[in-house]
Amino acid sequence: QTWRVALEEIEGSVQHRYAERFAELVEERTDDVEFVIYSYGELSPSFDEIYTQLQDGAVQFGFGSGFFGGVVPENDVFSLSFVLTDDEWTNTQILNDEAFLWSDPLQSAFRDRDVQILSLVPEGWQVWAGNVEIRSVEDFEGVRIRVMDNRLLRQTYSAYGADPTSVSYADIYGALETGSIDANIQPVFAHQEMSFYEVQDYMIFGRHKPFVAAWLANRDFWDNLSEEHRQVIREVNEELVEYIHEVQVELNDRRMDQILEARPDVEIIDIDEETREAFREASMPVRDTYVEMTGERGGQILDLLLETVEAHRD
Ligand code: 6CS
């Protein structure tokens, strides 16, 4: 049987590295499965279409990140800022802690929309970048910043006084080049591989949140798998938690070097702790919006995530 995987990112990305290793290990441990991986752009430039194919079962596996709130509103919990810790490996473990990942509210939120959530992949810190110098919350005033299409992200940046707008992933480069947007937000590797660094003069590290993608399967496909196949997949997903953390750290470091080599004039700004606190405070009301949007189940997911964060701090 052929299992198809749909990515939101291009070849060489964190999602691609994950899917490649996943396919390799599953193929090794089964004797009747082969994979076809579709990188971003190969199936459709529209995330909506890619997600529909996953929901319909035309593809068996895929990733859902910032745009996926349009399918599963509860997924927007991963769009909130300052919920996780300041340590990337701790965050990866929190998100993949059984008590959170396999909890009923999180699982049912995805299953109700025809997808099965299998793991959570942090792809590196989200980094603000653009043609404006941002050193404080106030500096966001009036900045036309591109965000992924979701209400919580728009609200977060409105709370900072910015003017958020949603542009498709494929159109960001042009929008930066023509000046129709001033800034956008990506993990370092994406600023590099999508060439955004060519048209951005500042990169601002606020460590406000990691970029998080949910690794998903079609629900009916998952339910109809043999016990043996399901076991192999779960086992491989568990092994990949540490693997992908190491890959993303190394990839983001390497891509940062490449950016600086190509554009030594890019200015790097590190947001200090006091200023991060101001960003944290300004972002807090967005948690209420999340609960208002997602109701009781969404509230339970956020509470459980916050509890899991606390458990990992001890
Ligand atoms: O900003 C975006 O739209 C895209 N960025 C990344 C790093 N992955 C997929 C996502 O949709």
py3Dmol code that shows the C-alpha trace and the ligand (Angstrom):
import py3Dmol

protein = """\
ATOM      1  CA  GLN A   1       0.000   0.000   0.000  1.00  0.00           C
ATOM      2  CA  THR A   2       1.040   3.554  -0.698  1.00  0.00           C
ATOM      3  CA  TRP A   3       0.697   6.138   2.065  1.00  0.00           C
ATOM      4  CA  ARG A   4       0.797   9.789   1.040  1.00  0.00           C
ATOM      5  CA  VAL A   5       2.141  12.646   3.150  1.00  0.00           C
ATOM      6  CA  ALA A   6       1.283  16.322   2.559  1.00  0.00           C
ATOM      7  CA  LEU A   7       3.617  19.022   3.859  1.00  0.00           C
ATOM      8  CA  GLU A   8       3.087  22.732   4.437  1.00  0.00           C
ATOM      9  CA  GLU A   9       6.774  23.348   3.767  1.00  0.00           C
ATOM     10  CA  ILE A  10       9.297  22.819   0.983  1.00  0.00           C
ATOM     11  CA  GLU A  11      12.042  20.226   0.650  1.00  0.00           C
ATOM     12  CA  GLY A  12      14.774  20.548   3.277  1.00  0.00           C
ATOM     13  CA  SER A  13      12.396  22.052   5.870  1.00  0.00           C
ATOM     14  CA  VAL A  14      11.766  20.664   9.355  1.00  0.00           C
ATOM     15  CA  GLN A  15       8.495  19.101   8.166  1.00  0.00           C
ATOM     16  CA  HIS A  16      10.300  17.485   5.250  1.00  0.00           C
ATOM     17  CA  ARG A  17      13.070  16.112   7.464  1.00  0.00           C
ATOM     18  CA  TYR A  18      10.430  14.679   9.817  1.00  0.00           C
ATOM     19  CA  ALA A  19       8.406  13.066   7.048  1.00  0.00           C
ATOM     20  CA  GLU A  20      11.488  11.580   5.374  1.00  0.00           C
ATOM     21  CA  ARG A  21      12.705   9.918   8.569  1.00  0.00           C
ATOM     22  CA  PHE A  22       9.189   8.780   9.471  1.00  0.00           C
ATOM     23  CA  ALA A  23       8.748   7.153   6.067  1.00  0.00           C
ATOM     24  CA  GLU A  24      12.169   5.516   6.219  1.00  0.00           C
ATOM     25  CA  LEU A  25      11.574   3.962   9.646  1.00  0.00           C
ATOM     26  CA  VAL A  26       8.021   2.838   8.946  1.00  0.00           C
ATOM     27  CA  GLU A  27       9.062   1.291   5.617  1.00  0.00           C
ATOM     28  CA  GLU A  28      11.880  -0.542   7.402  1.00  0.00           C
ATOM     29  CA  ARG A  29       9.563  -1.962  10.057  1.00  0.00           C
ATOM     30  CA  THR A  30       6.709  -3.040   7.783  1.00  0.00           C
ATOM     31  CA  ASP A  31       6.902  -5.064   4.601  1.00  0.00           C
ATOM     32  CA  ASP A  32       3.901  -3.767   2.710  1.00  0.00           C
ATOM     33  CA  VAL A  33       4.076   0.027   2.938  1.00  0.00           C
ATOM     34  CA  GLU A  34       5.702   2.670   0.770  1.00  0.00           C
ATOM     35  CA  PHE A  35       5.467   6.432   1.094  1.00  0.00           C
ATOM     36  CA  VAL A  36       5.097   9.355  -1.267  1.00  0.00           C
ATOM     37  CA  ILE A  37       5.904  12.751   0.256  1.00  0.00           C
ATOM     38  CA  TYR A  38       4.387  15.898  -1.274  1.00  0.00           C
ATOM     39  CA  SER A  39       6.277  19.061  -0.349  1.00  0.00           C
ATOM     40  CA  TYR A  40       4.545  22.449  -0.267  1.00  0.00           C
ATOM     41  CA  GLY A  41       3.510  23.455  -3.765  1.00  0.00           C
ATOM     42  CA  GLU A  42       3.323  19.911  -5.167  1.00  0.00           C
ATOM     43  CA  LEU A  43      -0.318  19.243  -4.277  1.00  0.00           C
ATOM     44  CA  SER A  44      -1.649  22.782  -4.087  1.00  0.00           C
ATOM     45  CA  PRO A  45      -0.453  26.230  -2.968  1.00  0.00           C
ATOM     46  CA  SER A  46      -3.639  26.401  -0.883  1.00  0.00           C
ATOM     47  CA  PHE A  47      -3.393  25.013   2.634  1.00  0.00           C
ATOM     48  CA  ASP A  48      -7.196  24.686   2.678  1.00  0.00           C
ATOM     49  CA  GLU A  49      -7.012  22.250  -0.215  1.00  0.00           C
ATOM     50  CA  ILE A  50      -4.197  20.278   1.384  1.00  0.00           C
ATOM     51  CA  TYR A  51      -6.131  20.013   4.655  1.00  0.00           C
ATOM     52  CA  THR A  52      -9.276  18.902   2.786  1.00  0.00           C
ATOM     53  CA  GLN A  53      -7.306  16.108   1.122  1.00  0.00           C
ATOM     54  CA  LEU A  54      -6.170  14.930   4.555  1.00  0.00           C
ATOM     55  CA  GLN A  55      -9.715  15.101   5.933  1.00  0.00           C
ATOM     56  CA  ASP A  56     -11.035  13.193   2.913  1.00  0.00           C
ATOM     57  CA  GLY A  57      -8.321  10.535   3.100  1.00  0.00           C
ATOM     58  CA  ALA A  58      -6.809  11.334  -0.308  1.00  0.00           C
ATOM     59  CA  VAL A  59      -3.593  11.736   1.665  1.00  0.00           C
ATOM     60  CA  GLN A  60      -3.026   9.687   4.814  1.00  0.00           C
ATOM     61  CA  PHE A  61      -0.602  11.927   6.744  1.00  0.00           C
ATOM     62  CA  GLY A  62       0.136  15.625   6.943  1.00  0.00           C
ATOM     63  CA  PHE A  63       1.030  18.634   9.038  1.00  0.00           C
ATOM     64  CA  GLY A  64      -1.270  21.368  10.321  1.00  0.00           C
ATOM     65  CA  SER A  65       0.130  24.534  11.901  1.00  0.00           C
ATOM     66  CA  GLY A  66      -0.940  28.187  12.050  1.00  0.00           C
ATOM     67  CA  PHE A  67      -3.578  27.949   9.339  1.00  0.00           C
ATOM     68  CA  PHE A  68      -5.014  24.723  10.766  1.00  0.00           C
ATOM     69  CA  GLY A  69      -7.162  26.661  13.246  1.00  0.00           C
ATOM     70  CA  GLY A  70      -9.529  27.042  10.292  1.00  0.00           C
ATOM     71  CA  VAL A  71     -10.136  23.280  10.565  1.00  0.00           C
ATOM     72  CA  VAL A  72      -9.641  22.643  14.297  1.00  0.00           C
ATOM     73  CA  PRO A  73     -10.135  25.894  16.279  1.00  0.00           C
ATOM     74  CA  GLU A  74      -8.579  24.257  19.376  1.00  0.00           C
ATOM     75  CA  ASN A  75      -5.292  23.969  17.431  1.00  0.00           C
ATOM     76  CA  ASP A  76      -4.954  27.724  17.967  1.00  0.00           C
ATOM     77  CA  VAL A  77      -3.812  26.988  21.520  1.00  0.00           C
ATOM     78  CA  PHE A  78      -0.417  26.595  19.818  1.00  0.00           C
ATOM     79  CA  SER A  79      -0.688  30.131  18.462  1.00  0.00           C
ATOM     80  CA  LEU A  80      -0.695  31.672  21.934  1.00  0.00           C
ATOM     81  CA  SER A  81       2.494  33.401  23.067  1.00  0.00           C
ATOM     82  CA  PHE A  82       4.351  32.842  26.345  1.00  0.00           C
ATOM     83  CA  VAL A  83       2.483  29.667  27.307  1.00  0.00           C
ATOM     84  CA  LEU A  84       5.541  27.402  27.147  1.00  0.00           C
ATOM     85  CA  THR A  85       8.941  27.641  28.867  1.00  0.00           C
ATOM     86  CA  ASP A  86      12.132  29.335  27.636  1.00  0.00           C
ATOM     87  CA  ASP A  87      13.769  25.990  26.911  1.00  0.00           C
ATOM     88  CA  GLU A  88      13.185  24.328  23.545  1.00  0.00           C
ATOM     89  CA  TRP A  89      13.779  20.723  24.594  1.00  0.00           C
ATOM     90  CA  THR A  90      11.510  21.116  27.630  1.00  0.00           C
ATOM     91  CA  ASN A  91       8.800  22.509  25.325  1.00  0.00           C
ATOM     92  CA  THR A  92       9.146  19.579  22.940  1.00  0.00           C
ATOM     93  CA  GLN A  93       8.693  17.179  25.849  1.00  0.00           C
ATOM     94  CA  ILE A  94       5.716  19.100  27.252  1.00  0.00           C
ATOM     95  CA  LEU A  95       3.867  19.045  23.936  1.00  0.00           C
ATOM     96  CA  ASN A  96       4.479  15.322  23.490  1.00  0.00           C
ATOM     97  CA  ASP A  97       3.746  14.364  27.086  1.00  0.00           C
ATOM     98  CA  GLU A  98       1.121  11.577  26.930  1.00  0.00           C
ATOM     99  CA  ALA A  99      -0.912  13.350  29.595  1.00  0.00           C
ATOM    100  CA  PHE A 100      -1.378  16.262  27.207  1.00  0.00           C
ATOM    101  CA  LEU A 101      -1.053  14.822  23.691  1.00  0.00           C
ATOM    102  CA  TRP A 102      -3.244  11.784  24.273  1.00  0.00           C
ATOM    103  CA  SER A 103      -5.746  13.552  26.530  1.00  0.00           C
ATOM    104  CA  ASP A 104      -9.384  13.273  25.611  1.00  0.00           C
ATOM    105  CA  PRO A 105     -10.090  16.964  24.946  1.00  0.00           C
ATOM    106  CA  LEU A 106      -7.139  17.359  22.568  1.00  0.00           C
ATOM    107  CA  GLN A 107      -7.717  14.037  20.792  1.00  0.00           C
ATOM    108  CA  SER A 108     -11.464  14.566  20.362  1.00  0.00           C
ATOM    109  CA  ALA A 109     -11.021  18.126  19.047  1.00  0.00           C
ATOM    110  CA  PHE A 110      -9.031  16.716  16.128  1.00  0.00           C
ATOM    111  CA  ARG A 111     -11.042  13.505  15.669  1.00  0.00           C
ATOM    112  CA  ASP A 112     -14.272  15.467  15.447  1.00  0.00           C
ATOM    113  CA  ARG A 113     -12.766  17.087  12.329  1.00  0.00           C
ATOM    114  CA  ASP A 114     -11.741  13.758  10.741  1.00  0.00           C
ATOM    115  CA  VAL A 115      -8.072  13.864  11.708  1.00  0.00           C
ATOM    116  CA  GLN A 116      -6.009  11.956  14.245  1.00  0.00           C
ATOM    117  CA  ILE A 117      -3.287  13.949  16.039  1.00  0.00           C
ATOM    118  CA  LEU A 118      -0.134  11.843  16.495  1.00  0.00           C
ATOM    119  CA  SER A 119       2.553  14.212  17.718  1.00  0.00           C
ATOM    120  CA  LEU A 120       3.516  17.855  18.023  1.00  0.00           C
ATOM    121  CA  VAL A 121       6.603  19.187  16.325  1.00  0.00           C
ATOM    122  CA  PRO A 122       8.186  22.433  17.523  1.00  0.00           C
ATOM    123  CA  GLU A 123      10.232  23.728  14.584  1.00  0.00           C
ATOM    124  CA  GLY A 124      12.260  26.431  16.330  1.00  0.00           C
ATOM    125  CA  TRP A 125      11.565  29.817  17.923  1.00  0.00           C
ATOM    126  CA  GLN A 126       9.322  32.140  15.984  1.00  0.00           C
ATOM    127  CA  VAL A 127      11.452  35.107  14.913  1.00  0.00           C
ATOM    128  CA  TRP A 128      10.069  38.514  13.953  1.00  0.00           C
ATOM    129  CA  ALA A 129      11.765  39.921  10.873  1.00  0.00           C
ATOM    130  CA  GLY A 130      11.225  42.783   8.483  1.00  0.00           C
ATOM    131  CA  ASN A 131      12.138  46.278   7.594  1.00  0.00           C
ATOM    132  CA  VAL A 132      11.375  47.945  10.884  1.00  0.00           C
ATOM    133  CA  GLU A 133      13.474  48.030  14.016  1.00  0.00           C
ATOM    134  CA  ILE A 134      11.547  46.414  16.867  1.00  0.00           C
ATOM    135  CA  ARG A 135      12.989  46.648  20.347  1.00  0.00           C
ATOM    136  CA  SER A 136       9.825  47.096  22.432  1.00  0.00           C
ATOM    137  CA  VAL A 137       6.068  46.534  22.362  1.00  0.00           C
ATOM    138  CA  GLU A 138       5.660  50.197  21.373  1.00  0.00           C
ATOM    139  CA  ASP A 139       7.805  49.693  18.282  1.00  0.00           C
ATOM    140  CA  PHE A 140       5.058  47.448  16.863  1.00  0.00           C
ATOM    141  CA  GLU A 141       2.761  50.498  16.575  1.00  0.00           C
ATOM    142  CA  GLY A 142       1.364  50.577  13.038  1.00  0.00           C
ATOM    143  CA  VAL A 143       3.659  47.816  11.732  1.00  0.00           C
ATOM    144  CA  ARG A 144       1.991  45.886   8.901  1.00  0.00           C
ATOM    145  CA  ILE A 145       2.952  42.422  10.008  1.00  0.00           C
ATOM    146  CA  ARG A 146       1.993  39.275   8.131  1.00  0.00           C
ATOM    147  CA  VAL A 147       0.544  36.554  10.346  1.00  0.00           C
ATOM    148  CA  MET A 148      -0.796  33.106   9.478  1.00  0.00           C
ATOM    149  CA  ASP A 149      -4.532  33.270   8.971  1.00  0.00           C
ATOM    150  CA  ASN A 150      -5.895  32.956  12.464  1.00  0.00           C
ATOM    151  CA  ARG A 151      -7.790  35.216  14.807  1.00  0.00           C
ATOM    152  CA  LEU A 152      -5.515  34.739  17.807  1.00  0.00           C
ATOM    153  CA  LEU A 153      -2.420  35.818  15.917  1.00  0.00           C
ATOM    154  CA  ARG A 154      -4.214  38.859  14.531  1.00  0.00           C
ATOM    155  CA  GLN A 155      -5.407  39.728  18.017  1.00  0.00           C
ATOM    156  CA  THR A 156      -1.948  39.255  19.555  1.00  0.00           C
ATOM    157  CA  TYR A 157      -0.393  41.737  17.147  1.00  0.00           C
ATOM    158  CA  SER A 158      -3.319  44.157  17.394  1.00  0.00           C
ATOM    159  CA  ALA A 159      -2.742  44.088  21.162  1.00  0.00           C
ATOM    160  CA  TYR A 160       0.838  45.221  20.434  1.00  0.00           C
ATOM    161  CA  GLY A 161      -0.554  48.099  18.332  1.00  0.00           C
ATOM    162  CA  ALA A 162       0.481  46.528  15.000  1.00  0.00           C
ATOM    163  CA  ASP A 163      -1.610  46.194  11.862  1.00  0.00           C
ATOM    164  CA  PRO A 164      -1.666  42.405  11.240  1.00  0.00           C
ATOM    165  CA  THR A 165      -2.626  41.014   7.884  1.00  0.00           C
ATOM    166  CA  SER A 166      -2.785  37.472   6.474  1.00  0.00           C
ATOM    167  CA  VAL A 167      -0.940  36.639   3.274  1.00  0.00           C
ATOM    168  CA  SER A 168      -0.363  33.112   1.945  1.00  0.00           C
ATOM    169  CA  TYR A 169       3.039  31.541   2.610  1.00  0.00           C
ATOM    170  CA  ALA A 170       3.881  31.717  -1.094  1.00  0.00           C
ATOM    171  CA  ASP A 171       3.111  35.446  -1.335  1.00  0.00           C
ATOM    172  CA  ILE A 172       5.178  36.741   1.598  1.00  0.00           C
ATOM    173  CA  TYR A 173       8.351  37.366  -0.421  1.00  0.00           C
ATOM    174  CA  GLY A 174       6.575  39.581  -2.939  1.00  0.00           C
ATOM    175  CA  ALA A 175       4.659  41.435  -0.231  1.00  0.00           C
ATOM    176  CA  LEU A 176       7.917  42.248   1.583  1.00  0.00           C
ATOM    177  CA  GLU A 177       9.633  43.229  -1.649  1.00  0.00           C
ATOM    178  CA  THR A 178       6.920  45.650  -2.728  1.00  0.00           C
ATOM    179  CA  GLY A 179       6.514  46.964   0.786  1.00  0.00           C
ATOM    180  CA  SER A 180       2.859  45.991   1.140  1.00  0.00           C
ATOM    181  CA  ILE A 181       3.899  44.391   4.446  1.00  0.00           C
ATOM    182  CA  ASP A 182       6.713  45.478   6.777  1.00  0.00           C
ATOM    183  CA  ALA A 183       7.366  42.263   8.655  1.00  0.00           C
ATOM    184  CA  ASN A 184       6.568  38.590   9.054  1.00  0.00           C
ATOM    185  CA  ILE A 185       7.166  35.813  11.566  1.00  0.00           C
ATOM    186  CA  GLN A 186       8.954  32.507  10.915  1.00  0.00           C
ATOM    187  CA  PRO A 187      11.455  30.147  12.447  1.00  0.00           C
ATOM    188  CA  VAL A 188      14.959  30.931  11.154  1.00  0.00           C
ATOM    189  CA  PHE A 189      15.089  28.029   8.692  1.00  0.00           C
ATOM    190  CA  ALA A 190      11.984  29.337   6.912  1.00  0.00           C
ATOM    191  CA  HIS A 191      13.312  32.915   6.693  1.00  0.00           C
ATOM    192  CA  GLN A 192      16.257  31.333   4.884  1.00  0.00           C
ATOM    193  CA  GLU A 193      14.687  28.677   2.662  1.00  0.00           C
ATOM    194  CA  MET A 194      11.878  30.951   1.462  1.00  0.00           C
ATOM    195  CA  SER A 195      14.503  33.701   0.797  1.00  0.00           C
ATOM    196  CA  PHE A 196      12.640  36.191   2.997  1.00  0.00           C
ATOM    197  CA  TYR A 197      16.007  37.280   4.442  1.00  0.00           C
ATOM    198  CA  GLU A 198      16.824  38.883   1.080  1.00  0.00           C
ATOM    199  CA  VAL A 199      14.074  41.453   1.618  1.00  0.00           C
ATOM    200  CA  GLN A 200      14.264  41.943   5.408  1.00  0.00           C
ATOM    201  CA  ASP A 201      16.864  44.045   7.262  1.00  0.00           C
ATOM    202  CA  TYR A 202      16.142  43.093  10.870  1.00  0.00           C
ATOM    203  CA  MET A 203      15.686  39.809  12.688  1.00  0.00           C
ATOM    204  CA  ILE A 204      14.268  40.096  16.186  1.00  0.00           C
ATOM    205  CA  PHE A 205      14.515  37.251  18.698  1.00  0.00           C
ATOM    206  CA  GLY A 206      11.831  37.544  21.387  1.00  0.00           C
ATOM    207  CA  ARG A 207      11.449  33.802  22.077  1.00  0.00           C
ATOM    208  CA  HIS A 208       7.729  34.415  22.489  1.00  0.00           C
ATOM    209  CA  LYS A 209       6.771  30.989  21.154  1.00  0.00           C
ATOM    210  CA  PRO A 210       8.073  28.095  19.123  1.00  0.00           C
ATOM    211  CA  PHE A 211       6.543  27.413  15.717  1.00  0.00           C
ATOM    212  CA  VAL A 212       4.432  24.300  16.374  1.00  0.00           C
ATOM    213  CA  ALA A 213       3.063  21.913  13.766  1.00  0.00           C
ATOM    214  CA  ALA A 214       0.699  19.041  14.523  1.00  0.00           C
ATOM    215  CA  TRP A 215       1.564  15.728  12.824  1.00  0.00           C
ATOM    216  CA  LEU A 216      -1.707  14.216  11.694  1.00  0.00           C
ATOM    217  CA  ALA A 217      -3.276  11.192  10.047  1.00  0.00           C
ATOM    218  CA  ASN A 218      -6.660  10.830   8.424  1.00  0.00           C
ATOM    219  CA  ARG A 219      -8.970   9.561  11.179  1.00  0.00           C
ATOM    220  CA  ASP A 220     -10.697   6.727   9.299  1.00  0.00           C
ATOM    221  CA  PHE A 221      -7.388   5.552   7.882  1.00  0.00           C
ATOM    222  CA  TRP A 222      -6.011   5.469  11.436  1.00  0.00           C
ATOM    223  CA  ASP A 223      -9.034   3.651  12.818  1.00  0.00           C
ATOM    224  CA  ASN A 224      -8.861   1.007  10.097  1.00  0.00           C
ATOM    225  CA  LEU A 225      -5.159   0.250  10.433  1.00  0.00           C
ATOM    226  CA  SER A 226      -4.067  -3.117  11.730  1.00  0.00           C
ATOM    227  CA  GLU A 227      -2.931  -3.121  15.351  1.00  0.00           C
ATOM    228  CA  GLU A 228       0.564  -3.918  14.099  1.00  0.00           C
ATOM    229  CA  HIS A 229       0.742  -0.887  11.792  1.00  0.00           C
ATOM    230  CA  ARG A 230      -0.646   1.397  14.495  1.00  0.00           C
ATOM    231  CA  GLN A 231       2.000   0.140  16.915  1.00  0.00           C
ATOM    232  CA  VAL A 232       4.821   0.774  14.456  1.00  0.00           C
ATOM    233  CA  ILE A 233       3.591   4.312  13.776  1.00  0.00           C
ATOM    234  CA  ARG A 234       3.262   5.190  17.454  1.00  0.00           C
ATOM    235  CA  GLU A 235       6.673   3.757  18.185  1.00  0.00           C
ATOM    236  CA  VAL A 236       8.268   5.727  15.339  1.00  0.00           C
ATOM    237  CA  ASN A 237       6.513   8.945  16.346  1.00  0.00           C
ATOM    238  CA  GLU A 238       7.855   8.546  19.872  1.00  0.00           C
ATOM    239  CA  GLU A 239      11.387   8.016  18.596  1.00  0.00           C
ATOM    240  CA  LEU A 240      11.135  11.085  16.405  1.00  0.00           C
ATOM    241  CA  VAL A 241      10.437  13.461  19.302  1.00  0.00           C
ATOM    242  CA  GLU A 242      14.114  13.686  20.215  1.00  0.00           C
ATOM    243  CA  TYR A 243      15.305  13.226  16.638  1.00  0.00           C
ATOM    244  CA  ILE A 244      13.361  16.192  15.267  1.00  0.00           C
ATOM    245  CA  HIS A 245      14.367  18.409  18.186  1.00  0.00           C
ATOM    246  CA  GLU A 246      18.024  17.811  17.354  1.00  0.00           C
ATOM    247  CA  VAL A 247      17.383  18.279  13.648  1.00  0.00           C
ATOM    248  CA  GLN A 248      15.571  21.590  14.086  1.00  0.00           C
ATOM    249  CA  VAL A 249      18.193  23.055  16.428  1.00  0.00           C
ATOM    250  CA  GLU A 250      20.992  22.148  14.029  1.00  0.00           C
ATOM    251  CA  LEU A 251      19.036  23.235  10.942  1.00  0.00           C
ATOM    252  CA  ASN A 252      18.053  26.601  12.423  1.00  0.00           C
ATOM    253  CA  ASP A 253      21.666  27.276  13.509  1.00  0.00           C
ATOM    254  CA  ARG A 254      23.014  26.387  10.088  1.00  0.00           C
ATOM    255  CA  ARG A 255      20.422  28.478   8.268  1.00  0.00           C
ATOM    256  CA  MET A 256      21.208  31.452  10.528  1.00  0.00           C
ATOM    257  CA  ASP A 257      24.859  31.202   9.494  1.00  0.00           C
ATOM    258  CA  GLN A 258      23.812  31.067   5.850  1.00  0.00           C
ATOM    259  CA  ILE A 259      21.665  34.190   6.257  1.00  0.00           C
ATOM    260  CA  LEU A 260      24.524  36.097   7.884  1.00  0.00           C
ATOM    261  CA  GLU A 261      26.942  34.947   5.227  1.00  0.00           C
ATOM    262  CA  ALA A 262      24.672  36.157   2.447  1.00  0.00           C
ATOM    263  CA  ARG A 263      23.528  39.306   4.263  1.00  0.00           C
ATOM    264  CA  PRO A 264      26.144  40.368   6.842  1.00  0.00           C
ATOM    265  CA  ASP A 265      24.270  43.676   7.121  1.00  0.00           C
ATOM    266  CA  VAL A 266      21.139  42.059   8.613  1.00  0.00           C
ATOM    267  CA  GLU A 267      20.732  43.432  12.113  1.00  0.00           C
ATOM    268  CA  ILE A 268      20.039  40.922  14.897  1.00  0.00           C
ATOM    269  CA  ILE A 269      18.064  42.204  17.860  1.00  0.00           C
ATOM    270  CA  ASP A 270      17.782  40.179  21.079  1.00  0.00           C
ATOM    271  CA  ILE A 271      14.828  41.161  23.230  1.00  0.00           C
ATOM    272  CA  ASP A 272      15.846  41.400  26.897  1.00  0.00           C
ATOM    273  CA  GLU A 273      13.954  39.793  29.793  1.00  0.00           C
ATOM    274  CA  GLU A 274      12.271  42.998  30.951  1.00  0.00           C
ATOM    275  CA  THR A 275      10.914  43.708  27.486  1.00  0.00           C
ATOM    276  CA  ARG A 276       9.821  40.092  27.069  1.00  0.00           C
ATOM    277  CA  GLU A 277       7.777  40.569  30.235  1.00  0.00           C
ATOM    278  CA  ALA A 278       6.015  43.548  28.627  1.00  0.00           C
ATOM    279  CA  PHE A 279       5.219  41.404  25.565  1.00  0.00           C
ATOM    280  CA  ARG A 280       3.977  38.622  27.824  1.00  0.00           C
ATOM    281  CA  GLU A 281       1.624  40.971  29.671  1.00  0.00           C
ATOM    282  CA  ALA A 282       0.275  42.507  26.480  1.00  0.00           C
ATOM    283  CA  SER A 283      -0.453  39.024  25.085  1.00  0.00           C
ATOM    284  CA  MET A 284      -2.346  37.700  28.129  1.00  0.00           C
ATOM    285  CA  PRO A 285      -5.905  38.827  27.157  1.00  0.00           C
ATOM    286  CA  VAL A 286      -5.616  36.712  23.995  1.00  0.00           C
ATOM    287  CA  ARG A 287      -5.965  33.597  26.183  1.00  0.00           C
ATOM    288  CA  ASP A 288      -9.514  34.732  26.997  1.00  0.00           C
ATOM    289  CA  THR A 289     -10.270  35.081  23.311  1.00  0.00           C
ATOM    290  CA  TYR A 290      -9.032  31.528  22.761  1.00  0.00           C
ATOM    291  CA  VAL A 291     -11.410  30.210  25.423  1.00  0.00           C
ATOM    292  CA  GLU A 292     -14.255  32.299  24.085  1.00  0.00           C
ATOM    293  CA  MET A 293     -13.616  30.908  20.583  1.00  0.00           C
ATOM    294  CA  THR A 294     -13.271  27.256  21.568  1.00  0.00           C
ATOM    295  CA  GLY A 295     -15.593  26.942  24.585  1.00  0.00           C
ATOM    296  CA  GLU A 296     -15.314  24.401  27.368  1.00  0.00           C
ATOM    297  CA  ARG A 297     -13.159  21.895  25.493  1.00  0.00           C
ATOM    298  CA  GLY A 298     -10.718  24.569  24.363  1.00  0.00           C
ATOM    299  CA  GLY A 299     -10.503  25.849  27.919  1.00  0.00           C
ATOM    300  CA  GLN A 300      -9.725  22.339  29.155  1.00  0.00           C
ATOM    301  CA  ILE A 301      -6.945  21.996  26.584  1.00  0.00           C
ATOM    302  CA  LEU A 302      -5.353  25.282  27.624  1.00  0.00           C
ATOM    303  CA  ASP A 303      -5.610  24.394  31.334  1.00  0.00           C
ATOM    304  CA  LEU A 304      -4.084  20.992  30.695  1.00  0.00           C
ATOM    305  CA  LEU A 305      -1.260  22.521  28.686  1.00  0.00           C
ATOM    306  CA  LEU A 306      -0.532  25.025  31.467  1.00  0.00           C
ATOM    307  CA  GLU A 307      -0.598  22.192  34.043  1.00  0.00           C
ATOM    308  CA  THR A 308       1.792  20.136  31.907  1.00  0.00           C
ATOM    309  CA  VAL A 309       4.127  23.129  31.637  1.00  0.00           C
ATOM    310  CA  GLU A 310       4.133  23.450  35.435  1.00  0.00           C
ATOM    311  CA  ALA A 311       4.765  19.703  35.885  1.00  0.00           C
ATOM    312  CA  HIS A 312       7.834  19.971  33.635  1.00  0.00           C
ATOM    313  CA  ARG A 313       9.192  23.012  35.469  1.00  0.00           C
ATOM    314  CA  ASP A 314       9.496  21.020  38.729  1.00  0.00           C
TER     315      ASP A 314
END
"""
ligand_1 = """\
11
6CS
O 4.142 31.086 7.748
C 3.597 30.144 7.190
O 2.527 30.245 6.608
C 4.312 28.784 7.174
N 5.548 28.814 7.908
C 6.145 27.706 8.227
C 7.481 27.727 8.868
N 5.580 26.505 8.023
C 4.260 26.362 7.414
C 3.493 27.625 7.679
O 2.215 27.618 7.240
"""
view = py3Dmol.view(width=600, height=400)
view.addModel(protein, "pdb")
view.setStyle({"model": 0}, {"cartoon": {"style": "trace"}})
view.addModel(ligand_1, "xyz")
view.setStyle({"model": 1}, {"stick": {}})
view.zoomTo()
view.show()
